[in-house]
Amino acid sequence: MAFHDSCLAHLERFNDPSRTFDEEELNVLNAFARGMERDEPAVADAAALIDKLCPPLEPDHGEEAMSYFWRAWGLLVEIVMSSDQPLIPERIEAILIELRKIIGEKELASTTEIREHVWTDIVIAPLIDRFECCLVDPTYEPLEDPISPEAIRDYQNISWFAARLHAAEILQNYAECVSVFFRTLETDISTLSTEAAACRILVACGWLINCSKSLLLWAREYDPSKDVIVPPSEADKAEGRWQSDSNGPSYIPGGPLYKGPPTMCQERWAFWLARIDGFASDSGLADPVRDAASKAAKAMRTAEEEVDKEKDDTAESRTTSGDTAPGS
């Protein structure tokens, strides 16, 4: 299916009759359109097309490949931001997963022609740059008053998609994740407009629904009896680092409502869960917002059950095999 005959052509960012696409853009859009089709090989075909369109991945062509992916991911971001049905981000995520497999196979097959870590260096770097341009909460520092429904939709869509990619370990973005919770769960949002508050809650719920287990595992890494949280120096901050000791817990300042340790920890996790439970039972919120909060709370509790069970299973396995800890 060609792009102009697909569901993508009807999205707001693409249905302007005056908008034109050059050959490379149209080829990429045709590839994404192929991924929207219902037949089984559609996603794999789309990934193969995107790979085929890319300039050679050898070191001498790295800049050309990065330029190609910069343009391709720009179109991807536009598709996701204006998507109006769950199928679209689901298929885009699946295409990225397939593309990672293709490029991974190329890396394994060649030790000379293809640079190591090409997936991260050439493919993902432009995607990170694209996301950094778009993951801007319109309710935090509003550029327009009132905030348009389109701005809220765009941000919700791209943030939910970022959460999906984080969960799939395609593009992990802990900084954005923590920022979302800082603005929503650790800050008083009662003074925001109904639309702005709903936007923040829905975005936070999207991250929790998709990423609860990885966040809980991260929280449980912190041991208050031995871990020392060291705030970053000014030099660290200037370099974008938020911890001075690379082996220690990350320093993550809390929002105004959170009074616990300034790192990811179980106390912080419990605080987030309590806030989400509060949103789920808040009759002043719209039903879709409360429903999302209920799903997020359920995801968090499910994560707790799964992690506890895995811990118990591991302990039982060690006992059965005789591999017990020293002194136990």
N, C-alpha and C positions, 0 to 999 in steps of 0.2 A: 504494500500500500504506500502510495506517495504521500508526502507531507500534506499537500493541499487537499487530499481526500480523507485525512485522518482527523481524530478528535483534537489533535494538537492545533490544527489550523483555526479552530473555533475559539481558542483561548484568547482572552482580552489582549494580551501583548502581541498577538500574531494576526488578529483579524482586521487590522487596519489596512484598507485597500491601497493606501499610499506607501505602505512599507514594502521594500524590496530586499531580496537576499542575493548575495553573490553566489557563485557556483559552490564554493567550499561550504558556506552556511547551509545552502539548500541540500547538499549531500548529507551533512550531519543531521539536519532535520528529517530527511528521508530515513536515515538510520534509526533515529529515535521513534519515528512513526512506525517503522517495521516492528519495533519492540512493543508497540501497543496492540498488535494484532493478537487474536485469540489462539492461534495454532501453537502447538508445543514448541517448535524450534524458533519462535519469533524472537525471544529474548537473546538466545545465543547468536542468532543471525544478526541482530542489531549490534551486539558487541563486536562481532567479527567485522561488520561494515565499518564501525568506528575505528577499529584497529587498522583495517585496510587503507582507510583514508589518511592515516597518520604518516608523516614523513618518516624515513628510516630512524630507528632508535639508536643507531651507533653514536658514539661520542661526538663525532664530527657534525652530527645533525641535531644535537640536543636542543639548540635554541629554536630550530625550526619546529621540532616536535612540541616544545613547550608553547610556542606561539599558536600552534594548531589546537592544543588542548585548552589554552586560554580562551580561544574563540568558541570551541565546542562547549566548554563548561559555562561560558556566558549564556549560551542558548539553553543549556540544561537548567541553569538557575532561573531563567525567565519562564521556562516550562513549569518548574516546580512552584514558583511564586504565584503564578496565575492559575494553577490547576484547580479544577472544580469537581473532581471525582477521585476517590481513593485509588483507583486503578493506576493513575498516572504516576504518582510518586513510588508506588509499589514496583511498577515496571522499570522505572528509572534506576531504583536501587538494585533491582535484579540485573539490569544491564551492567552496572558498575561491578557487581560481583563477578559476572562472567568475564568482563574485560580484565579484571585482576587475574583471573585464571589464565587467560591467554598470554598476558604479558609475563606472568610468573613462569609459564612454560618456556617462553623465549629466553628468560634469564637463565633458567636451568640448562637450556640447550646450548648456550653459547657463553664462553668465558672471555672471549676476546672482542667480538663485534658489538656486544651490548654491554653498556655500563652497569655495574652492580647497583642495586637499589633503584633501578630506573622507574619502578612504580611510584616510589616516594619522590624522587628528584624531578622527574619529568611530568608524570601524570597527576600526582596529588598536589604538588606545589601550586600549580595554577588554580586548582579547585579550592585550596585554602584561601588564596588571594581573593577569589570570587566570593567566597562565603564571608570573608571579613568585610567586604564592601556592602553586603546585604543584611548581615545579622545586626541590624541596628533597631533597637526597640523604639518604636514611634511614640510610646507612652512615657518614656524616660526623659528624653529631651525633645519634646514635640517641635517639629519643624513647621507644623501647620496647626491652626486652631479654627474650628474643631478638627480633630484627627479624622481623616477620611476613612471610610470602611475599606477602601482598596489598600491603604497603607497597613491597616490592621491585618487584613487577609494575607497580604504579601509576607508580612513578618511572621505570622502564625505558620503559614505554609513552609517557609524556608527554615524556620526554627524546628518544626516537627520533623522535617526532612533531615536536618542536621542531627537530631536525636536518633533517627533511624540509622544513619550512617555511623554514628558513634556506637550504637548497639551492635552493628554488623562488623565493627572494627575496620571499616573502610576509611573513615576520617574521624578520629577521636578528638574531641574538642572539650576537654575538661574545663578550660577557662570560660567558655561560653556557658557551659552547664552550670557552673558555680555562680556566674553572674546572673543567670536567670533566677536561681533560688535566692540570691541576695536581694534582688529587686522585688521578689514576690513573697517569699516565705519569711524573710528576715527584715522586711520593711513594712511599715504600716501603709496599706493601700486603701484604707477606708476613705481617704480624702480624694481619691481619684474619681473620675467620671465612671459611670456604670460600664461603658464600653471599654475604657482603658483597664479597669480592674479585671474585667472578664478576659481581656486579651492576655494579661500577665498570668492569670490563673491557668488558662487553657494551655499556654506555652509551657509553664512549669509542669503541668500534668502530662503533657506530651513527653517530656524528658523522663519523668518518673515511670510512666507506663512502659517506655522502651528500655530504660537503662537502670531500673531499680537494683538489679542483682549486682551489676558492676560497681554501682555507687556504694552498696552495702559492703561489698568485699573491700573496697577502698577504705570505708569508715572503720572496718574492723582491723585494718593494718596498724592503726594507732594504739599504742600501749602507754597510757598515762603514767604507769609506774616506772618506765625507763626512757621513753621518747622525750626529747627536749625540742621544743618548737623555737627555732631561731629566726627572728624577723630578718628579711633580706636587707643587705646594706644598700646604700644609694647606688653603688656600682652595679650590684645585682639588678636593681630595678631598672637602671639605664640599659642593661643588656636583656631586659625582659624576663629575668629570673625572679621567682618568688620564694626562693629558699637559698640560704647561704650554704647549708650542708646538703649536698646532693643525696646523701644517704639518710637524711632525717625527714620528718614529716613536712609536707608543704605548708607554708605559712599562708593562711587564707583568712583575711580579716572578716569579722562577722558584720552583719547588718545591725541596725539600731535595736532590733527586738531580740537578737541572739546574744546571750551572755556567756556562752561556753568557750571551750578552747578554740583558738583561732586556727583550726585545721580541720580536715575532714575526719570525723570521729563519730562514735556511736551516740554521743550526746547530741551532736548536731543532727544526725539522722532522726533521732527521736523527736527533736524539736520540729523538724520538717514534717514528720508524720502527724504530729499534733496539729500543726497548722493546716495540713491538707484535710484532716478529719473535721476541723472547724469549718472549712469551706464547704465540705460535703453536706454539712448539716445547717448551713446558713440559708434561711428561708428568703433572705433578701437577694440572693443570687438567682439568676435564671436557671431553669431546669437543665439545659445542656452543660452549664458550668458546674453545677452540683454533681451531675452525672459523671463528668470528667474527673472531678475530685474523688468521687467514690471509686472509680476505676483505678485512679492513681494510688489511693490508699490500699486498695486490694492488691495491686501490683507490689507495693512495698511489703505488705504482710506475707504475700506469697514468696517474695525473695527471702524474707527472714526464715520461713519454713524450709525452703530449699537449701539455704546455706547451713542451717542448723542440722538438717538431715545429712548433708554431705559431710559435715564435721563429725557427726556421730558414726556414719558409715566408715569414715577413715579411721577413727579411733577403734572401732570394732575390728576392722581389718588388721590393724597393727597388733591388737591383742590376740587375735586368732593366730597370726603368723609368728607371734612371739617377739615382734619388733616394737618393744615398749621403750619409752623414753628413759634415759638414765635416772635412777633414783626413784622410779615409779613402782 
